[in-house]
Amino acid sequence: MPKERAQKKSRVHQQAAQGPRQSQGISFRTEIGQHILKNPAIVTNMVEKAALRPTDVVLEVGPGTGNMTIKLLEKVKKVVACEVDPRMVAEIHKRVQGTPEATKLQMMVGDVLKTDLPFFDVCVANLPYQISSPFVFKLLLHRPFFRCAVLMFQREFAQRLVAQPGDKLYCRLSVNTQLLARVDHLIKVGKNNFRPPPKVESSVVRIEPRNPPPPINFKEWDGLVRICFSRKNKTIGASFRFSKVLEVLEKNYRVSCSVKNVPVPSDFDVKEKVTQLLQAGNFEQKRARSMSIDDFIELLNLFNEAGFHFM
């Protein structure tokens, strides 16, 4: 009999070990990025890295069961938590019900990418990884400016954010983010710190927007950078010889000339004009993978001054 009781106990423990997708009766939906940060030391570390003030309003995205939310509520004036899953919203309300922190919590139910962000001072979040890129740029283009964001990302995505010219992972994401913000890699986080564990390793990054921002039209900037990184190992000269790129440039050039009442020569050759510009600026043989932000700014100014735009 003692052996049988021991076996039953063992089976219960085994089921608990095999069922990491559930917590307090809640099953987690990994298809929408629900990987709950369960290590309290990492939660505390992220909150500390945010350098919160008692008067702060904090935006949290994807709060899950509220492990981070509870810590934030202890530190600040107000937490606005955006959660797409109503079950998680109910769980967080249950955790704060009857506590002094309950009045400091505002829940927003819905997709954060389709929601107008409220005013906030700091953003702290263990993000669903599939929204990482669009959320970063929604954040960086948000006004009024926030002070900083401390965010959990997939490790490779975090490495792309902080990559420098010449690095293997240096890409359009690196350039666009670093134009608008200072980005620092803070800590590495193993997959076993989550329930259920994701398939990838993670990292925490701090993003501090540049205020004031650079005097550059971001849509036009991104248009240029997109062309340059479409074949990042090719030369800039080669990237600007594609017929579709030249067609768009010529169309925009003619519109610009029309607005300024500048006649376009009958023998205008867009390919020849672009090649001359790149040669004059010493960009024809450069490659996007090794160009700095200052290089891209110089290249954009070169095109703009000649009447070429990327919108």
BAFIMI-772712 format. One record per residue: residue number from 1; residue in three letters; x, y, z of N, C-alpha, C in turn. Coordinates in steps of 0.1 Angstrom, whole numbers, plus 5000, padded with zeros to 4 digits. Layout:
BEGIN
ATOM zafi lovex n_east n_north n_up ca_east ca_north ca_up c_east c_north c_up
ATOM  NUM   ALA      X       Y    Z       X        Y     Z      X       Y    Z
...
***
This chain:
BEGIN
ATOM zafi lovex n_east n_north n_up ca_east ca_north ca_up c_east c_north c_up
ATOM    1   MET   5008    4988 5000    5000     5000  5000   5008    5013 5000
ATOM    2   PRO   5019    5014 5008    5027     5026  5008   5033    5028 4994
ATOM    3   LYS   5036    5017 4987    5042     5019  4974   5031    5025 4965
ATOM    4   GLU   5019    5020 4966    5008     5025  4957   5006    5040 4960
ATOM    5   ARG   5006    5044 4973    5004     5058  4976   5015    5067 4970
ATOM    6   ALA   5027    5061 4971    5039     5069  4966   5038    5071 4951
ATOM    7   GLN   5032    5060 4944    5031     5061  4929   5021    5071 4926
ATOM    8   LYS   5009    5072 4933    4999     5082  4930   5004    5096 4932
ATOM    9   LYS   5012    5098 4943    5018     5111  4945   5027    5115 4934
ATOM   10   SER   5035    5105 4930    5045     5107  4919   5037    5111 4906
ATOM   11   ARG   5026    5104 4903    5019     5108  4891   5013    5122 4891
ATOM   12   VAL   5009    5126 4903    5004     5140  4904   5015    5150 4902
ATOM   13   HIS   5026    5147 4908    5038     5156  4905   5042    5156 4891
ATOM   14   GLN   5041    5144 4885    5045     5143  4871   5036    5151 4862
ATOM   15   GLN   5023    5150 4865    5013     5158  4857   5016    5173 4858
ATOM   16   ALA   5019    5177 4870    5022     5191  4873   5034    5195 4865
ATOM   17   ALA   5044    5186 4864    5056     5190  4857   5054    5190 4842
ATOM   18   GLN   5044    5181 4837    5041     5181  4823   5031    5191 4818
ATOM   19   GLY   5025    5199 4828    5015     5208  4824   5019    5223 4826
ATOM   20   PRO   5031    5227 4821    5035     5241  4824   5027    5252 4817
ATOM   21   ARG   5018    5247 4808    5010     5257  4801   4998    5262 4810
ATOM   22   GLN   4997    5257 4822    4986     5261  4830   4991    5267 4843
ATOM   23   SER   4984    5276 4848    4987     5282  4861   4974    5287 4868
ATOM   24   GLN   4972    5282 4880    4960     5286  4887   4947    5284 4878
ATOM   25   GLY   4947    5273 4870    4936     5269  4862   4935    5276 4849
ATOM   26   ILE   4945    5284 4846    4946     5292  4833   4955    5285 4823
ATOM   27   SER   4950    5282 4811    4958     5276  4801   4964    5288 4792
ATOM   28   PHE   4976    5287 4789    4983     5298  4782   4982    5296 4767
ATOM   29   ARG   4980    5306 4760    4979     5306  4745   4992    5310 4739
ATOM   30   THR   5001    5300 4736    5014     5304  4731   5013    5309 4717
ATOM   31   GLU   5002    5306 4710    5001     5312  4696   4999    5327 4696
ATOM   32   ILE   4996    5333 4707    4995     5348  4708   5007    5353 4717
ATOM   33   GLY   5017    5344 4719    5029     5349  4726   5027    5349 4741
ATOM   34   GLN   5019    5341 4747    5017     5340  4762   5028    5331 4768
ATOM   35   HIS   5039    5337 4772    5049     5330  4779   5052    5339 4792
ATOM   36   ILE   5047    5334 4803    5047     5342  4815   5061    5342 4822
ATOM   37   LEU   5066    5354 4824    5079     5355  4831   5077    5351 4846
ATOM   38   LYS   5082    5340 4850    5079     5334  4863   5090    5337 4873
ATOM   39   ASN   5102    5341 4869    5113     5343  4878   5112    5357 4884
ATOM   40   PRO   5109    5358 4897    5108     5371  4904   5120    5379 4904
ATOM   41   ALA   5132    5373 4903    5144     5381  4903   5146    5389 4890
ATOM   42   ILE   5141    5383 4879    5142     5390  4866   5131    5401 4866
ATOM   43   VAL   5120    5398 4871    5109     5408  4871   5114    5420 4879
ATOM   44   THR   5120    5418 4891    5125     5428  4899   5136    5436 4892
ATOM   45   ASN   5145    5429 4885    5156     5435  4878   5151    5444 4867
ATOM   46   MET   5141    5440 4860    5135     5448  4849   5129    5461 4855
ATOM   47   VAL   5122    5460 4866    5116     5471  4873   5127    5481 4878
ATOM   48   GLU   5137    5476 4883    5148     5484  4888   5155    5491 4876
ATOM   49   LYS   5157    5484 4865    5164     5490  4854   5156    5502 4848
ATOM   50   ALA   5143    5502 4850    5134     5513  4845   5136    5526 4853
ATOM   51   ALA   5142    5525 4864    5145     5537  4873   5132    5545 4875
ATOM   52   LEU   5122    5538 4880    5108     5544  4882   5108    5555 4893
ATOM   53   ARG   5099    5564 4891    5096     5574  4901   5082    5573 4907
ATOM   54   PRO   5080    5577 4919    5066     5576  4925   5055    5583 4917
ATOM   55   THR   5059    5593 4909    5049     5601  4901   5047    5595 4887
ATOM   56   ASP   5054    5584 4884    5053     5579  4870   5040    5572 4867
ATOM   57   VAL   5036    5574 4854    5026     5565  4848   5033    5555 4839
ATOM   58   VAL   5031    5542 4841    5038     5532  4834   5028    5524 4825
ATOM   59   LEU   5033    5522 4812    5026     5514  4803   5032    5500 4803
ATOM   60   GLU   5023    5490 4805    5027     5476  4804   5019    5469 4793
ATOM   61   VAL   5026    5462 4784    5020     5455  4773   5021    5440 4775
ATOM   62   GLY   5010    5432 4775    5010     5418  4777   5014    5414 4791
ATOM   63   PRO   5006    5419 4801    5009     5417  4815   5007    5402 4820
ATOM   64   GLY   5000    5394 4811    4998     5380  4815   4990    5379 4828
ATOM   65   THR   4995    5372 4838    4988     5370  4851   4992    5381 4861
ATOM   66   GLY   5000    5390 4857    5002     5402  4865   5015    5402 4874
ATOM   67   ASN   5024    5393 4872    5036     5392  4880   5044    5405 4880
ATOM   68   MET   5045    5411 4868    5052     5424  4866   5043    5435 4871
ATOM   69   THR   5030    5434 4868    5021     5445  4871   5021    5448 4886
ATOM   70   ILE   5021    5437 4895    5021     5439  4909   5033    5447 4914
ATOM   71   LYS   5044    5443 4908    5057     5450  4912   5057    5465 4908
ATOM   72   LEU   5051    5467 4896    5051     5481  4891   5041    5489 4900
ATOM   73   LEU   5030    5484 4904    5020     5491  4912   5026    5495 4925
ATOM   74   GLU   5035    5488 4930    5041     5491  4943   5050    5504 4942
ATOM   75   LYS   5055    5507 4929    5065     5517  4928   5060    5530 4922
ATOM   76   VAL   5048    5530 4915    5045     5542  4907   5030    5547 4911
ATOM   77   LYS   5027    5558 4904    5014     5564  4906   5003    5557 4899
ATOM   78   LYS   5006    5552 4887    4996     5545  4879   5002    5535 4869
ATOM   79   VAL   4995    5524 4867    4999     5514  4857   4988    5513 4847
ATOM   80   VAL   4991    5515 4834    4981     5512  4823   4986    5499 4816
ATOM   81   ALA   4978    5488 4818    4982     5475  4813   4973    5472 4801
ATOM   82   CYS   4979    5469 4790    4972     5465  4777   4973    5450 4775
ATOM   83   GLU   4961    5444 4775    4961     5429  4774   4950    5425 4765
ATOM   84   VAL   4953    5416 4755    4944     5411  4745   4935    5400 4750
ATOM   85   ASP   4939    5393 4761    4931     5381  4765   4923    5385 4778
ATOM   86   PRO   4910    5385 4776    4901     5388  4788   4903    5380 4800
ATOM   87   ARG   4907    5367 4798    4910     5358  4810   4921    5364 4819
ATOM   88   MET   4931    5369 4812    4943     5375  4819   4938    5388 4826
ATOM   89   VAL   4930    5395 4820    4925     5408  4826   4917    5404 4839
ATOM   90   ALA   4909    5394 4838    4902     5390  4850   4911    5385 4861
ATOM   91   GLU   4922    5378 4857    4931     5373  4867   4939    5384 4874
ATOM   92   ILE   4942    5395 4867    4949     5406  4873   4940    5414 4882
ATOM   93   HIS   4928    5416 4878    4918     5422  4887   4916    5415 4900
ATOM   94   LYS   4916    5401 4899    4914     5393  4910   4926    5395 4920
ATOM   95   ARG   4938    5396 4914    4950     5397  4923   4951    5410 4931
ATOM   96   VAL   4945    5421 4924    4946     5434  4931   4934    5438 4938
ATOM   97   GLN   4923    5430 4937    4910     5434  4943   4912    5435 4958
ATOM   98   GLY   4907    5446 4964    4907     5448  4978   4920    5453 4983
ATOM   99   THR   4930    5456 4975    4943     5462  4979   4944    5477 4975
ATOM  100   PRO   4953    5484 4982    4954     5498  4979   4959    5500 4964
ATOM  101   GLU   4965    5490 4958    4970     5492  4944   4959    5491 4934
ATOM  102   ALA   4947    5486 4938    4936     5485  4928   4932    5498 4921
ATOM  103   THR   4932    5509 4929    4928     5522  4923   4939    5527 4914
ATOM  104   LYS   4951    5522 4914    4962     5527  4906   4963    5519 4892
ATOM  105   LEU   4954    5509 4890    4955     5501  4878   4944    5504 4868
ATOM  106   GLN   4948    5506 4856    4939     5508  4845   4942    5497 4835
ATOM  107   MET   4932    5489 4831    4933     5478  4822   4927    5483 4808
ATOM  108   MET   4935    5481 4797    4930     5483  4784   4929    5469 4777
ATOM  109   VAL   4918    5465 4772    4916     5452  4766   4916    5454 4751
ATOM  110   GLY   4925    5447 4745    4926     5448  4730   4940    5447 4725
ATOM  111   ASP   4941    5447 4712    4954     5446  4705   4961    5460 4706
ATOM  112   VAL   4973    5460 4712    4980     5473  4714   4984    5479 4701
ATOM  113   LEU   4985    5472 4690    4989     5477  4678   4978    5485 4671
ATOM  114   LYS   4965    5482 4675    4954     5488  4670   4948    5499 4679
ATOM  115   THR   4955    5501 4690    4950     5510  4701   4958    5523 4702
ATOM  116   ASP   4952    5534 4704    4959     5546  4706   4966    5546 4720
ATOM  117   LEU   4979    5547 4720    4986     5547  4733   4982    5559 4742
ATOM  118   PRO   4980    5556 4755    4978     5567  4764   4990    5575 4767
ATOM  119   PHE   4989    5586 4775    5001     5592  4780   5008    5583 4790
ATOM  120   PHE   5022    5582 4789    5029     5574  4799   5043    5579 4800
ATOM  121   ASP   5050    5577 4811    5064     5581  4813   5074    5571 4809
ATOM  122   VAL   5070    5558 4813    5079     5547  4811   5071    5535 4806
ATOM  123   CYS   5077    5527 4797    5071     5514  4793   5079    5503 4798
ATOM  124   VAL   5073    5493 4805    5080     5481  4810   5071    5469 4805
ATOM  125   ALA   5077    5460 4798    5069     5449  4792   5077    5437 4789
ATOM  126   ASN   5070    5425 4791    5075     5412  4785   5066    5410 4773
ATOM  127   LEU   5070    5415 4762    5062     5416  4750   5059    5402 4743
ATOM  128   PRO   5047    5401 4737    5045     5390  4728   5055    5392 4716
ATOM  129   TYR   5064    5382 4714    5075     5384  4705   5071    5387 4690
ATOM  130   GLN   5059    5382 4686    5055     5385  4672   5051    5399 4669
ATOM  131   ILE   5049    5407 4680    5046     5422  4677   5058    5431 4680
ATOM  132   SER   5070    5425 4682    5082     5433  4686   5085    5444 4677
ATOM  133   SER   5086    5442 4664    5090     5452  4655   5080    5463 4653
ATOM  134   PRO   5067    5460 4650    5057     5471  4649   5055    5479 4662
ATOM  135   PHE   5056    5472 4673    5054     5479  4686   5066    5488 4689
ATOM  136   VAL   5078    5485 4686    5089     5493  4688   5088    5507 4681
ATOM  137   PHE   5083    5506 4668    5082     5518  4660   5069    5526 4664
ATOM  138   LYS   5059    5519 4668    5047     5526  4674   5051    5534 4686
ATOM  139   LEU   5060    5528 4694    5065     5534  4706   5073    5546 4703
ATOM  140   LEU   5083    5545 4694    5092     5555  4691   5086    5567 4684
ATOM  141   LEU   5075    5565 4677    5068     5576  4670   5057    5582 4678
ATOM  142   HIS   5055    5577 4691    5045     5581  4700   5048    5595 4705
ATOM  143   ARG   5038    5604 4706    5040     5617  4712   5029    5619 4722
ATOM  144   PRO   5032    5626 4734    5044     5632  4738   5055    5621 4741
ATOM  145   PHE   5067    5625 4742    5078     5616  4744   5077    5609 4758
ATOM  146   PHE   5081    5597 4758    5083     5590  4771   5097    5590 4775
ATOM  147   ARG   5100    5586 4787    5114     5587  4792   5122    5575 4788
ATOM  148   CYS   5117    5563 4789    5125     5552  4785   5115    5540 4784
ATOM  149   ALA   5120    5529 4778    5112     5516  4778   5122    5505 4781
ATOM  150   VAL   5118    5496 4790    5126     5484  4793   5117    5472 4789
ATOM  151   LEU   5122    5465 4778    5114     5455  4771   5121    5442 4770
ATOM  152   MET   5113    5431 4771    5118     5418  4768   5116    5414 4754
ATOM  153   PHE   5127    5410 4747    5125     5405  4733   5132    5392 4731
ATOM  154   GLN   5129    5386 4720    5137     5374  4715   5151    5379 4714
ATOM  155   ARG   5161    5370 4717    5175     5374  4718   5180    5379 4705
ATOM  156   GLU   5177    5373 4694    5182     5377  4681   5176    5391 4677
ATOM  157   PHE   5163    5393 4680    5157     5406  4677   5165    5417 4685
ATOM  158   ALA   5167    5414 4698    5174     5424  4707   5188    5427 4701
ATOM  159   GLN   5195    5416 4696    5208     5418  4690   5208    5427 4678
ATOM  160   ARG   5197    5426 4670    5196     5434  4658   5194    5449 4662
ATOM  161   LEU   5186    5451 4673    5184     5464  4677   5197    5472 4681
ATOM  162   VAL   5206    5465 4687    5218     5471  4692   5230    5469 4682
ATOM  163   ALA   5228    5462 4671    5239     5459  4662   5246    5472 4656
ATOM  164   GLN   5259    5471 4654    5266     5483  4648   5271    5480 4634
ATOM  165   PRO   5274    5490 4626    5279     5488  4613   5290    5478 4612
ATOM  166   GLY   5289    5468 4603    5299     5457  4602   5295    5445 4609
ATOM  167   ASP   5285    5446 4619    5281     5434  4626   5272    5425 4617
ATOM  168   LYS   5272    5412 4619    5265     5403  4611   5250    5406 4611
ATOM  169   LEU   5245    5410 4622    5230     5413  4624   5226    5427 4621
ATOM  170   TYR   5235    5436 4617    5232     5450  4614   5223    5450 4602
ATOM  171   CYS   5212    5457 4604    5201     5457  4594   5193    5470 4594
ATOM  172   ARG   5182    5470 4586    5173     5482  4586   5167    5485 4600
ATOM  173   LEU   5164    5474 4607    5159     5476  4621   5169    5483 4629
ATOM  174   SER   5181    5480 4629    5192     5486  4637   5193    5501 4634
ATOM  175   VAL   5193    5504 4621    5195     5518  4617   5183    5527 4620
ATOM  176   ASN   5171    5521 4618    5159     5529  4621   5157    5531 4636
ATOM  177   THR   5160    5521 4644    5158     5522  4658   5168    5532 4664
ATOM  178   GLN   5181    5531 4660    5191     5539  4665   5191    5553 4660
ATOM  179   LEU   5184    5556 4649    5182     5570  4645   5173    5577 4655
ATOM  180   LEU   5163    5570 4660    5153     5576  4669   5155    5574 4684
ATOM  181   ALA   5165    5565 4687    5167     5562  4702   5181    5557 4705
ATOM  182   ARG   5184    5558 4717    5196     5551  4722   5191    5538 4727
ATOM  183   VAL   5198    5527 4723    5194     5513  4727   5205    5506 4734
ATOM  184   ASP   5202    5500 4745    5212     5493  4753   5207    5479 4757
ATOM  185   HIS   5216    5469 4754    5213     5455  4759   5216    5454 4774
ATOM  186   LEU   5206    5449 4781    5208     5449  4796   5211    5435 4801
ATOM  187   ILE   5202    5426 4799    5205     5412  4805   5200    5401 4795
ATOM  188   LYS   5206    5390 4796    5202     5378  4788   5193    5370 4798
ATOM  189   VAL   5182    5364 4792    5172     5357  4799   5170    5343 4793
ATOM  190   GLY   5173    5332 4800    5171     5319  4795   5156    5315 4793
ATOM  191   LYS   5153    5306 4784    5140     5302  4782   5132    5296 4794
ATOM  192   ASN   5140    5290 4803    5134     5283  4814   5129    5293 4825
ATOM  193   ASN   5130    5306 4823    5125     5316  4832   5110    5319 4828
ATOM  194   PHE   5105    5312 4818    5091     5315  4814   5083    5302 4816
ATOM  195   ARG   5070    5305 4817    5060     5293  4817   5049    5296 4808
ATOM  196   PRO   5047    5288 4797    5056     5277  4793   5068    5283 4786
ATOM  197   PRO   5079    5276 4786    5091     5281  4780   5090    5283 4765
ATOM  198   PRO   5095    5295 4760    5095     5296  4745   5106    5288 4739
ATOM  199   LYS   5106    5288 4726    5116     5280  4718   5129    5287 4717
ATOM  200   VAL   5129    5300 4721    5141     5308  4718   5146    5315 4731
ATOM  201   GLU   5158    5319 4731    5164     5327  4743   5159    5341 4742
ATOM  202   SER   5160    5348 4753    5154     5362  4753   5165    5372 4759
ATOM  203   SER   5162    5385 4757    5171     5395  4763   5162    5407 4766
ATOM  204   VAL   5167    5415 4776    5160     5427  4780   5168    5439 4775
ATOM  205   VAL   5161    5448 4769    5167     5460  4762   5161    5472 4768
ATOM  206   ARG   5169    5483 4769    5164     5496  4773   5165    5505 4761
ATOM  207   ILE   5154    5512 4759    5152     5521  4747   5149    5535 4753
ATOM  208   GLU   5158    5545 4749    5156     5558  4754   5155    5567 4741
ATOM  209   PRO   5143    5573 4738    5141     5581  4726   5149    5593 4726
ATOM  210   ARG   5154    5597 4714    5162     5609  4713   5152    5621 4713
ATOM  211   ASN   5154    5630 4723    5145     5642  4724   5153    5654 4726
ATOM  212   PRO   5153    5663 4716    5144     5663  4704   5149    5652 4694
ATOM  213   PRO   5140    5648 4685    5143     5638  4675   5151    5644 4664
ATOM  214   PRO   5158    5637 4656    5166     5643  4645   5156    5649 4635
ATOM  215   PRO   5160    5660 4628    5150     5667  4619   5149    5660 4606
ATOM  216   ILE   5144    5648 4606    5143     5640  4594   5129    5634 4593
ATOM  217   ASN   5123    5634 4581    5110     5628  4578   5113    5613 4579
ATOM  218   PHE   5107    5606 4589    5110     5592  4591   5105    5583 4579
ATOM  219   LYS   5093    5586 4573    5088     5578  4562   5098    5579 4550
ATOM  220   GLU   5103    5591 4548    5113     5592  4537   5126    5585 4540
ATOM  221   TRP   5130    5587 4553    5142     5580  4557   5141    5565 4556
ATOM  222   ASP   5130    5559 4560    5128     5545  4559   5127    5540 4544
ATOM  223   GLY   5122    5549 4535    5122     5546  4521   5136    5544 4516
ATOM  224   LEU   5145    5553 4520    5159     5552  4515   5166    5539 4521
ATOM  225   VAL   5164    5538 4534    5171     5526  4541   5166    5513 4536
ATOM  226   ARG   5153    5512 4533    5147     5500  4527   5154    5496 4514
ATOM  227   ILE   5156    5506 4505    5163     5503  4493   5178    5498 4495
ATOM  228   CYS   5184    5505 4504    5198     5502  4507   5200    5488 4513
ATOM  229   PHE   5191    5484 4522    5192     5471  4528   5184    5460 4521
ATOM  230   SER   5178    5463 4509    5171     5452  4502   5181    5441 4498
ATOM  231   ARG   5194    5446 4495    5205     5437  4492   5217    5442 4500
ATOM  232   LYS   5217    5440 4513    5227     5447  4521   5241    5444 4518
ATOM  233   ASN   5244    5433 4511    5258     5429  4507   5262    5435 4494
ATOM  234   LYS   5252    5440 4486    5255     5446  4474   5260    5461 4476
ATOM  235   THR   5266    5467 4466    5270     5481  4467   5257    5489 4466
ATOM  236   ILE   5258    5502 4472    5247     5511  4470   5244    5514 4456
ATOM  237   GLY   5255    5515 4448    5253     5517  4433   5244    5506 4427
ATOM  238   ALA   5247    5494 4431    5239     5482  4425   5224    5483 4430
ATOM  239   SER   5223    5487 4443    5209     5487  4448   5200    5498 4441
ATOM  240   PHE   5207    5508 4436    5199     5519  4430   5199    5517 4414
ATOM  241   ARG   5203    5505 4410    5202     5503  4395   5190    5494 4392
ATOM  242   PHE   5182    5490 4402    5170     5482  4399   5160    5490 4392
ATOM  243   SER   5153    5485 4382    5144     5493  4374   5132    5498 4383
ATOM  244   LYS   5127    5490 4392    5116     5494  4400   5120    5506 4409
ATOM  245   VAL   5132    5506 4415    5137     5517  4423   5138    5530 4415
ATOM  246   LEU   5144    5528 4402    5145     5540  4394   5132    5546 4389
ATOM  247   GLU   5122    5537 4387    5108     5542  4383   5102    5550 4394
ATOM  248   VAL   5103    5546 4406    5098     5553  4418   5105    5567 4420
ATOM  249   LEU   5118    5566 4418    5126     5578  4420   5123    5589 4409
ATOM  250   GLU   5121    5584 4397    5118     5593  4386   5104    5599 4388
ATOM  251   LYS   5095    5591 4392    5081     5596  4394   5081    5607 4405
ATOM  252   ASN   5088    5604 4416    5089     5614  4427   5096    5626 4423
ATOM  253   TYR   5107    5625 4415    5114     5636  4410   5106    5645 4402
ATOM  254   ARG   5098    5639 4393    5089     5647  4384   5078    5655 4392
ATOM  255   VAL   5073    5648 4402    5063     5654  4411   5070    5666 4418
ATOM  256   SER   5082    5664 4423    5089     5675  4431   5092    5687 4421
ATOM  257   CYS   5096    5684 4409    5098     5695  4400   5086    5702 4396
ATOM  258   SER   5075    5695 4395    5062     5701  4392   5057    5710 4403
ATOM  259   VAL   5059    5706 4415    5055     5714  4427   5063    5727 4427
ATOM  260   LYS   5076    5726 4424    5085     5738  4424   5085    5746 4411
ATOM  261   ASN   5077    5741 4401    5077     5748  4388   5091    5748 4382
ATOM  262   VAL   5097    5736 4383    5111     5735  4377   5109    5725 4365
ATOM  263   PRO   5112    5730 4353    5111     5721  4341   5120    5709 4341
ATOM  264   VAL   5115    5698 4337    5124     5686  4336   5129    5685 4322
ATOM  265   PRO   5142    5684 4320    5148     5683  4307   5142    5672 4299
ATOM  266   SER   5141    5674 4286    5135     5664  4277   5144    5651 4276
ATOM  267   ASP   5157    5653 4278    5166     5642  4277   5170    5637 4291
ATOM  268   PHE   5161    5639 4301    5164     5635  4315   5165    5620 4316
ATOM  269   ASP   5176    5615 4321    5179     5601  4323   5181    5598 4338
ATOM  270   VAL   5171    5592 4345    5172     5590  4359   5183    5581 4363
ATOM  271   LYS   5186    5571 4356    5197     5562  4359   5210    5569 4359
ATOM  272   GLU   5213    5577 4349    5225     5585  4348   5226    5595 4359
ATOM  273   LYS   5215    5602 4362    5215     5612  4373   5218    5606 4386
ATOM  274   VAL   5212    5594 4389    5214     5588  4402   5229    5583 4403
ATOM  275   THR   5234    5577 4393    5248     5573  4393   5257    5584 4395
ATOM  276   GLN   5255    5596 4389    5263     5608  4391   5263    5612 4405
ATOM  277   LEU   5251    5612 4411    5250     5616  4425   5258    5607 4435
ATOM  278   LEU   5256    5594 4432    5263     5584  4441   5278    5585 4440
ATOM  279   GLN   5283    5587 4427    5297     5589  4425   5302    5602 4431
ATOM  280   ALA   5295    5613 4430    5299     5625  4436   5300    5625 4451
ATOM  281   GLY   5291    5617 4457    5291     5616  4472   5300    5604 4477
ATOM  282   ASN   5307    5597 4468    5315     5586  4471   5307    5574 4478
ATOM  283   PHE   5295    5572 4473    5286     5562  4479   5285    5550 4470
ATOM  284   GLU   5289    5551 4457    5285     5540  4447   5291    5527 4452
ATOM  285   GLN   5303    5527 4458    5309     5514  4461   5307    5510 4476
ATOM  286   LYS   5300    5519 4483    5298     5515  4497   5287    5505 4498
ATOM  287   ARG   5286    5498 4510    5276     5488  4512   5268    5491 4525
ATOM  288   ALA   5255    5489 4525    5247     5492  4536   5252    5486 4549
ATOM  289   ARG   5257    5474 4549    5261     5467  4561   5272    5474 4569
ATOM  290   SER   5279    5483 4562    5290     5490  4569   5288    5505 4570
ATOM  291   MET   5276    5510 4566    5274     5524  4567   5268    5528 4580
ATOM  292   SER   5273    5539 4586    5267     5544  4598   5255    5553 4596
ATOM  293   ILE   5248    5557 4607    5236     5565  4606   5240    5578 4599
ATOM  294   ASP   5252    5584 4603    5256     5596  4596   5258    5595 4581
ATOM  295   ASP   5262    5583 4577    5264     5580  4563   5250    5581 4556
ATOM  296   PHE   5240    5574 4562    5227     5574  4556   5221    5588 4556
ATOM  297   ILE   5223    5596 4566    5218     5610  4567   5224    5618 4555
ATOM  298   GLU   5237    5616 4553    5244     5623  4542   5239    5619 4529
ATOM  299   LEU   5236    5606 4527    5230     5601  4515   5216    5606 4512
ATOM  300   LEU   5208    5607 4522    5195     5612  4521   5195    5627 4517
ATOM  301   ASN   5204    5634 4524    5205     5649  4520   5210    5651 4506
ATOM  302   LEU   5219    5642 4501    5224     5642  4488   5212    5641 4478
ATOM  303   PHE   5204    5631 4480    5192     5629  4471   5182    5640 4472
ATOM  304   ASN   5179    5645 4484    5169     5655  4486   5173    5668 4479
ATOM  305   GLU   5186    5672 4481    5191     5684  4475   5191    5684 4459
ATOM  306   ALA   5191    5672 4454    5190     5670  4439   5176    5669 4434
ATOM  307   GLY   5166    5669 4444    5152     5668  4440   5146    5654 4441
ATOM  308   PHE   5154    5645 4446    5148     5631  4447   5143    5628 4461
ATOM  309   HIS   5131    5622 4462    5125     5619  4475   5121    5604 4475
ATOM  310   PHE   5118    5599 4487    5115     5585  4489   5102    5582 4495
ATOM  311   MET   5092    5591 4493    5079     5589  4499   5069    5586 4488
***
